[in-house]
Amino acid sequence: GAGVSQSPSNKVTEKGKDVELRCDPISGHTALYWYRQRLGQGLEFLIYFQGNSAPDKSGLPSDRFSAERTGESVSTLTIQRTQQEDSAVYLCASSPSGELQTQYFGPGTRLLVL
Amino acid sequence: QQQVKQSPQSLIVQKGGISIINCAYENTAFDYFPWYQQFPGKGPALLIAIRPDVSEKKEGRFTISFNKSAKQFSLHIMDSQPGDSATYFCAASKGSGNTGKLIFGQGTTLQVKP
């Protein structure tokens, strides 16, 4: 079946602009995660959704970052007033109910803030 | 307590050789230890995972060795092939009632020379 998809695959923006990144999880997966991967680094957890609720937002680096999920499906990560340090690959993962730890990743959105 | 330390940062192995990547953790509440493989421009793909109730798990040429008392685990790639050249990440997660978020190591770039 189809895997996790993300769009856009690449995004170049100017400092101070807002950006929206989209994730379509695997159909039927109730859990959805966002991670950030800086160049040459490991992945950092940002936020976890169970259904449409986000019980763990502990990884969001500042109040410029927010995310929502609708219909227990698509999720959008929004970064307001982007800064150069926001440049990274933003990865989305989903997992089935009862197997939260078994996460399947999308290809990521490469964000470059000029 | 939440960190996972991975070594080496990079590794060069001859075709047919054994690649070994090591990870160490501090939090004894972690109960799930996956390894992910990432090719350039792609999202991480789940390779193999282990839980602390076993000391070794093998899938094809990939083996995880787990040492609970030392709080260490490692990935062994037997008969390494040029197609194995990628970045490998270890991770750890707390299950059972938690969010399932993964804590990642910093990654190891593996190059297998023909």
Interface residues (C-beta under 8 A of the other chain):
Chain A: V4 A31 Y33 Y35 G40 Q41 G42 L43 E44 F45 Y48 Q50 P55 D56 G59 L91 S95 L100 Q101 T102 Q103 Y104 F105 G106 P107 G108
Chain B: Q6 Y32 P34 Y36 G41 K42 G43 P44 A45 L46 A49 F89 A91 S93 G95 N98 T99 G100 K101 L102 I103 F104 G105 Q106 G107
